Amino acid sequence: MSVSVPTPLGEMTVLDHHIPIVSTVSPGEIRCALPNDTVKILPFHGGILEVRPESNVVVLANPQ
């Protein structure tokens, strides 16, 4: 599973066992690749991304 988000420095993809990080996210699309080979695309206006030590990803964002 992976999550890709646009950031002010470019696109960031979070994979399993990613280091903990907090980042702002730029307006665009969050792409979530799920285990069943489907991809969910969520448009949004920007927000904040947090990757937690237990590989949880939290995005606080304004939906479009």
Backbone bond lengths (Angstrom), bond angles and torsions (degrees), N, CA, C in turn:
res aa  C-N    CA-C-N  psi(-1)  N-CA   C-N-CA  omega(-1)  CA-C   N-CA-C  phi
1 M - - - 1.448 - - 1.517 108.94 -
2 S 1.324 116.82 144.24 1.460 121.06 177.25 1.522 109.73 -146.17
3 V 1.330 114.72 158.15 1.462 122.54 175.80 1.521 107.03 -130.75
4 S 1.346 116.69 127.48 1.468 121.44 178.20 1.518 109.01 -116.47
5 V 1.340 115.54 132.76 1.466 121.34 -179.57 1.525 110.00 -137.13
6 P 1.337 116.98 147.60 1.461 118.91 173.81 1.530 109.90 -80.38
7 T 1.324 116.65 136.63 1.465 121.70 176.16 1.525 107.95 -123.71
8 P 1.324 117.94 169.04 1.467 119.54 178.43 1.539 113.34 -59.38
9 L 1.340 117.74 -22.37 1.466 120.93 -179.71 1.523 112.99 -100.73
10 G 1.310 118.09 4.42 1.456 122.14 -179.17 1.518 110.72 125.71
11 E 1.328 116.20 178.69 1.461 120.32 -178.37 1.525 111.15 -72.75
12 M 1.334 116.06 139.75 1.456 121.73 177.40 1.521 107.85 -121.85
13 T 1.328 116.13 133.68 1.459 121.97 175.71 1.520 108.50 -113.18
14 V 1.324 115.46 129.11 1.455 122.32 -179.80 1.531 107.83 -104.29
15 L 1.325 116.31 124.15 1.457 123.07 177.77 1.528 109.57 -111.97
16 D 1.334 117.27 172.48 1.462 120.76 175.85 1.525 110.28 -53.95
17 H 1.317 117.28 143.08 1.468 125.22 177.31 1.531 112.67 66.09
18 H 1.324 117.51 25.44 1.468 122.06 176.43 1.526 108.65 -66.73
19 I 1.315 116.52 149.13 1.458 119.30 176.75 1.532 109.89 -65.99
20 P 1.328 118.21 150.08 1.461 120.20 176.14 1.529 109.91 -62.41
21 I 1.317 115.77 139.11 1.464 120.74 -178.65 1.527 109.11 -157.60
22 V 1.322 115.32 152.54 1.461 122.52 170.94 1.518 106.17 -127.19
23 S 1.337 115.97 133.48 1.463 120.26 -177.87 1.521 109.58 -148.40
24 T 1.319 116.11 151.69 1.461 119.28 168.64 1.525 107.30 -77.48
25 V 1.316 115.82 152.37 1.458 120.46 176.15 1.517 108.86 -120.65
26 S 1.313 115.13 142.02 1.456 122.42 -178.38 1.525 109.76 -86.21
27 P 1.328 117.50 159.62 1.466 119.87 175.87 1.532 110.46 -57.54
28 G 1.314 115.62 143.45 1.457 120.51 179.44 1.512 110.85 157.68
29 E 1.350 116.11 -133.12 1.453 121.48 -177.84 1.526 111.09 -130.05
30 I 1.321 115.98 139.21 1.450 122.04 169.44 1.529 105.24 -93.72
31 R 1.335 116.92 128.65 1.465 121.19 177.27 1.521 109.04 -114.11
32 C 1.327 115.57 118.92 1.463 121.89 180.00 1.521 108.66 -109.78
33 A 1.329 116.76 114.08 1.457 121.61 175.19 1.520 107.59 -89.85
34 L 1.319 116.51 116.69 1.456 122.41 -174.65 1.527 110.97 -94.57
35 P 1.340 117.62 160.74 1.464 121.01 -177.45 1.526 114.58 -59.19
36 N 1.322 118.60 -26.33 1.469 120.64 -178.66 1.541 112.40 -87.69
37 D 1.327 116.63 22.31 1.469 124.11 177.81 1.520 114.26 65.75
38 T 1.325 117.81 21.66 1.457 120.36 172.47 1.527 108.46 -102.01
39 V 1.317 115.84 156.60 1.461 121.86 179.07 1.523 107.98 -123.55
40 K 1.313 116.28 125.38 1.465 122.02 174.62 1.519 107.80 -98.07
41 I 1.335 116.82 131.20 1.461 122.04 178.40 1.520 108.02 -115.99
42 L 1.340 115.04 124.43 1.453 121.45 -176.98 1.526 109.66 -122.50
43 P 1.332 119.12 108.32 1.468 120.40 177.13 1.530 110.51 -73.33
44 F 1.344 115.83 146.60 1.458 119.72 179.26 1.524 110.04 -156.48
45 H 1.343 115.76 167.78 1.471 122.42 -176.02 1.521 113.98 -97.17
46 G 1.316 118.73 0.61 1.456 121.74 -177.88 1.512 110.59 124.31
47 G 1.317 116.51 167.95 1.455 120.12 -179.86 1.519 112.06 165.35
48 I 1.343 115.48 -145.31 1.463 122.15 -176.25 1.527 108.83 -132.63
49 L 1.332 115.87 139.98 1.454 123.53 177.12 1.524 109.08 -113.03
50 E 1.331 116.51 135.84 1.467 121.12 172.81 1.519 108.13 -129.95
51 V 1.332 116.39 127.14 1.465 121.90 172.24 1.520 105.60 -106.36
52 R 1.329 115.76 120.16 1.459 121.56 -176.56 1.528 110.69 -93.40
53 P 1.336 117.58 158.12 1.469 121.08 -176.82 1.524 114.35 -55.59
54 E 1.311 118.70 -31.62 1.459 120.56 -179.21 1.530 112.01 -85.62
55 S 1.343 116.74 22.44 1.468 124.51 177.75 1.524 113.82 68.26
56 N 1.328 117.66 20.07 1.459 120.31 172.60 1.520 108.91 -83.12
57 V 1.323 116.39 142.07 1.456 121.59 176.70 1.524 107.49 -115.55
58 V 1.331 115.80 126.86 1.464 121.69 177.97 1.527 107.12 -119.86
59 V 1.341 116.07 127.47 1.460 120.82 175.60 1.505 107.68 -122.47
60 L 1.323 116.16 121.94 1.460 122.29 172.56 1.516 106.04 -100.55
61 A 1.335 116.72 112.03 1.461 120.04 -172.78 1.516 111.08 -144.40
62 N 1.329 114.92 156.80 1.462 122.00 172.97 1.531 107.64 -92.09
63 P 1.340 118.45 117.12 1.466 119.55 179.06 1.518 111.46 -69.14
64 Q 1.311 116.06 155.37 1.470 120.69 177.94 1.503 108.83 -86.99
